[in-house]
Every structure is written in structure tokens, then in C-alpha cells.
Amino acid sequence: MIYVNGRFLEQPITGVQRFATELLLELILIRTDITVLVSDLSEIKNKALLKKFNIKEVRGYKGHLWEQITLPIFLKKNCSPLLLSLCSTAPVLYFNQIVTHHDITYIRYPKSFSWKFKLFYKLLIPNILRNSKRVLTVSSFSKQEISEYYNVDPQKISIIYNAVSSQFNLNDVGKEDFALAVSSPNYHKNFQKMIEAFLVSNTKTKLYIIGSLSNTFNNIQYKKDSRIKFLGRLTDEEMILLYQKAKFFIFPSLYEGFGIPPLEAQACGCPVISSNTTAMPEVLGDSVIYFDPNNLTEIVSTIETISSDKELVDELIERGLSNVKRFSWKSSALQLNKIIEGV
């Protein structure tokens, strides 16, 4: 029996929770010995997963205390089986486990995180990485970062790529004259620089931003420009339609361990312009137009170029569709299964 740390099922869905869910949905098609452990069945966010996963409720503490105390006690009482932790945290004092660490953004860009978050990770992560049997991460870039910063043997770290859910697909609904971006309140996402670039550019293309507003944008006079529009939080279905309609997608991030949104855009036939930093060249290859995310002039130039060059747009759409095919949750699950078999 292999147990999965199911705390992610009780958390709001962000990139790391989506990674865990999609990977597990494929892994259970390969293996029949997977049981997901949670603290409270009623707290699971996506109720549809109750019918897809074999889930066991382990009552006790909640949140971090459940993960650090209740979960390892249960496992040790049950002969210490292999535990699979697919999000960034895991029980520190449980040694028979495979853990996941997506990136070290909290080290490179501490401004993006609260002091509580940084302190928690500073205390937990080095011990989790040291005590685990194997470490999973999502790119060669992140593998190098984790290995060098935490002094983890590279042989202990395996790369399991992200992918795009099958619901993100091509649909000829007609392109409209707007660019799309997915917002985050985190500083390293660099949305302030992106908005500034749109405000000084000559393009008439509008910028639609999915996600919540942030105080990061307080110093930008975007409210005076009708081209900038915040759409708030959207469902996947609403977001997919916007990907399909958008003239292009812009990804200005300063630091990414992988970066799923550009792939989602490409899967929906949306051309992408992206920052040239960290894991982005590894993930996107030659399928996008890159810019230096710290260079306002270069961002402006890239926006103006893609806004006016129809041939370039068509070429990037084709390149993007080809690039997405390099990644699949099935192949990632097969790779994970090999790692499990080798532990």
C-alpha cells in the first residue's frame, strides 16, 4: 500500500494543488495500491474527487499540525509504508517518503511572501528535503536551484514536469483585440512592470487580467486607462474561453520553477510572449517571443510587435500547439511510477 499526503485536497486550488491532483489522477490508472489520507472528508474542495480517489479519513489535528503530528503517527502505527507528498510541505519526522518541492521563489524573491510563510519554510524545508528518500521537482532549473541552495545530492532529485489538463484545447471562437495575463499578488510575477509597459506602448490592444487586484499595483495609474481591465477570479471554463479569444498571452514573471499558464494559453491556440528568465526557456523553447522582464523598453517593443504582426501571431500559434505536446500528465505519472518502484 502506498499512501498519499492528501492535505492538498483540503486547500484552495493553485498551481501546486493542480499538479498534485492531475498527477494523482493519472497515477491511479497505473497503480491500484494508492490510498489518499485526509484530515476531514468534508473539507475536500473538489467533491468530484471523492468518487475518483480511494480516500481515507485520519482524524486528529488540522492543517500543519495534522501533517506534522497526526499523519506520521498514523503511518508509524501502520508499519511505516511509503508516503507520497505531492505539494511543497510534508511531515518532517517521517523518513519513508517521496516529497515534492516546486521551486525556491521564497528565497530568491522574499518580498512575495509573508514573514510567517518564510519562517515556516526556513524551518521545515531543509529538514524535509534531508529526511526524505527522494525529492520531486518540476524542471531542470528547479533541480539545480534546490540542489545548490540546500546542498541536496542531484541524484536524489527527479524531474516530474507539469502538463496541461485536456479541457484546455483549441476552439475557433474568433480572436478579439485583447491580450491576456493571469494575475497574482506576488511581487515576482512582475505585473507592475507589465502594466507600465502597456500604458506607455502605442498599441490599441487591451489588457485583460485574470485574478485578484493587489497592492502591488497601487502606484500604477491603470484606472485612468480603459485598456487595462481586471476580471477578478474566473472559473476554468471562463478562463479557457478567454485564452481562445485572446490576441496573445503575456507572461512577465521574474522567477518560475515551471509556469503552467503559458502552456494553457498555447493549448488553446493563443500565442505567447514571455520573460526569458529561470525555467521559461526550458518549458517554452522556441515557441514564444522572449523579453527581458526587467527591461521596460524591451517589454514595450515586444507588445507592439506581436500586436501588429499577423504572420508572427500565426507562427507562434503553431509553435505553441507543438510545444504543448511535449508535456502530458500521463508521461509524468509513468515517470513517477518508475521512481516509486525504485525506492
N, C-alpha and C positions, 0 to 999 in steps of 0.2 A: 504493500500500500504506500502510495506517495500522497502526502498532504500538501495542500497549498494554503499559504497565509492569505486568507480571504478578506483581510481588513479593507482592501481597495474597493470591495463591493459596497461597503458602507460609507464611502467617501464621495464627494461631488466629483463628477466625471471631468477630468482634464486629460492631458496627453499621456501621463504615466498610467492612469487608470484604464484608458483606452488600450494602451499597449498590453497591459495585463489581461484584459478581457478578451481581446481579439486573439492573442496568442493562446490563451487557455481554450477558447472555442475550437481552435484547430488541434490542439494537443489532445483533447478528449476524443477526437476522431482517430487518433493514432494509438492511444492507450486507454484501457478500461479500469485502471487501478488508481484513478485520481479522485481524491475527496477534498473539497474546499471547506476550510474551517472559518466560521464567523462567530462574532460575539452575540449577535441578535438577528434572527431571520427577518424581523420586522423592519430592521434598519437598512436592508438592502435597497439601493436606489433603483436599480433596473429589475423590476419584479419578473420580467420575462425570463431572466437568467435562473430563477428558481426551478424552472422546468428543464433547463438545459444542463445545469451542473449538478453533480452529486454533492449536496451541501450538508454539513453537519454543524449544528449549533453547539458552541462550547461556552457555557455561561460563566460569568465571573466579572472581572473589571471591564471597563470600556476604554476605547481609544488606545493611547500609548501604553497604558497600564495593562490592558488586555494583551497587547502584542509582546510586552516585556515580561509579564508575570504569568497571566492565565494560560496563554498559548504554550510556552515552554514547559510549564508544569504538566499540562495535559499530554504533551508529546513524550515527556520523560516517563510518565506513568504508562505509556503505551509502547514501550520498547524503543524509544528514540528513532522513529522512522525518518526517512528523508523528507525535509521540508523545502518547498519551493516558494521563495518570496519574490514576487514579480514587480513590486514597487520599490521605492528607494530605501525604505526602512524595514527592519527585521529584528527578531529577538537577538539581543547581543550575546546572551549566555546560552545559545543553542548552537552546537557545532556541526551537526549533520544536516547542513542546509546549503542550497544554492541561492545566492542573493543577487539582486539587480541594482545597479547604480547608473543612472542615465547620463549624468554629467556633473561637473563641479562649478556650475554657474554661481552658486552661493559663495565660492571662493574668489572667482575672477571678478564678479560684479556684486559685491556685498550690498550695494545701495538698493538692489532689487528686493531685499528680504528684511524681515523684522529681526530685531536683536534676539528675540526668543527662538526664532527659527534657526538662526546662525549658531546660537549657543547649543541648541539641541543637536544639530548636525555635527558640530565640533566635538561633542562628547560621544555621540553614538557611532558615526560613520567609520572612523578609523578602527574601532573595535569590531564592528560588523564585518568589515572587509577582511580583517585579520583572522577572525574566528571561523569564517565560512570555508566550505570546501571549494567552491567555485564562485566566480563573480561574472555576471552577465552585464554587458553594456551594449549601446546601440550603434556605435560607429568606431572605426579605427582611431578617429580623432579622440573620442572619449576614452578609449582604451589607453591611449598614450597619456592623456591628462591624468587619469586615475592612477595609472602605474607610477608616473613620475612624482605626482604630488603626495600620494600616500605610501609610496615605496612598496607597491604590490608587484609581485613577480608577474610579468606579462603572460607567462604560461598559465597562470591561474585565471586570467580574464578571457572570456569568449565574447565574440560579437554576434548579437542577435538583432538583425535590422528591423526597424519599424516597417510598416506597409500601409496600404490604404484599404479601407473597407469597400466591399463590392458595390455598396449603394452610391459611391462617388463615381459617376460614369458620364459618358458623353451623351448629350441630348441637344439636338439642333433647335433650340428655342429662340435663336436670334440674338446677336450681340448688341449691346447698348453702350453708350459712350460714358462708361464709368470704370474706374479702377477699384480694385477690392483689396482690403487688408483685414487681417484678424487681430484685434486689439488685445493687449494685456497691460495691466497696470505696472508691470515690472520695467524698471529703468533700462535694462539691457535689450529690451525689444526695440528701443530706438524710435518709437513712434513720434516723438517730438521733432526729430530731425526730418522724418518723412513728411510730416505735415508742413514744416517750414519749407521744404523743397517744393511741395505742391503750391504753396502760397506765392512763391516767387517765380514759378515757372510760367511759360507762355501758353501752356496747354489749356484748352477749354474742357478737357476731360474731368469729370467729377471724381471725388474720392469718397467711397463708402467704407466705413469702418465697422466691422462686426465686433461686438463686445462692449464692456462697460467703460465709462469715462474714468479718467484717472487724474489725480492732482499733478501728474507728470506733465499734463497739457495746460496747466493753469497759466503759464506765461506766454501761450500762443494765442494770437487773436483770430483763431479759426472761426469763431462765431460770427465774425463780420464778413466771412466769405461763404457764399452759398454753395461753392463747390465741395466743401467739406461737410460730410453728413455722418453722424454716429447713429448706428442702427440698433444698438443695445444687444442683448443676448438673443440668439435665434435658435430654432430647432435645426437639426441636421438637414431636414428636408428644405427648409427655407434657405439655409446656407448653400446647399448644393445648387439650388436654382440660381442663386447669385453668382456662384462660380461659373455656371454655364452661360450666364448672360454677360459677365464682365469682359471688358475690352482687354484687361490684363490684371495680373495679381502682383502685388509688390510685397517683398519680404525684407525689411531693413535691419534685421536683428544683428546685434553686435556679438552675440555668443549663442551657439546652439550645439547640443550634443547630437541632434539629428535634424529636426524640423519637418514635421508632418504636413502643415498647411500648404507649402508649395507643391507637394505631391498630390494632395487632394485637388488643388486647382488644376494641375496638369491632367489628372484623371478625368476631369470634367471638361477638358478642351479649352482651358484658359491658359494663355501664355504667361510666363513668369519672368519678372526681373527681381534679382536678389542680391543681397550683400555677398561679398566674396570672402567672408571670414569663416573661421573654425570648421565645422563639419559640412558647410554648404557645398563646396566643390566636390566633396566625396559623394554626397547624396544626389546632387543635381547634374554633375558632369558638364557636358557641353549643351545642355538642353535649355539654358536660360541666358539672359544678358546680365552680367555681373556689374556691381558698382562698389566703390569703397564707402562703407556706411558712415565713415567719419568725414567724408568729403561732400559738403553740401552742393558744390558746383557739379560734381560728378553725378550725384543723385538727380539733380535737376535735368542735366543733359540726357540721362537715360530715360527719364519720364517723358521728356519732349520727343525723343527719338521713337520710342515704342508707340506713343500717342499718334504719330503721323505716318508711320511706315507700315502699310498694309501687308507688303510682302514679308517683312520681318515677323509680323504677327502670325501669319500663316505658317511660316517656317518654324517658329517657336511652338506652335500648337502641335505640329507633327513630332518635333523633337521631344516635347513633353510627354506625349502619349507613349512614345517608345521608352522613355526613361522610367515611367511608372512600372513598366513590365519587369524591370529588374528586381522589384521587391514584391513579395507576397507573404501573407501570414502563414500559408501552408508550408512554404520552404523554411521560414523561420521556426515553425513548430517542429519540423523534421530535424533541423539543426539542434534545437533544444533537446529533442528526444535522444539524440546521439550523446549529448553531454550528460543527460540523466543516466543513460546506460553505462557511461564510463566512470561514474562516481563510485 
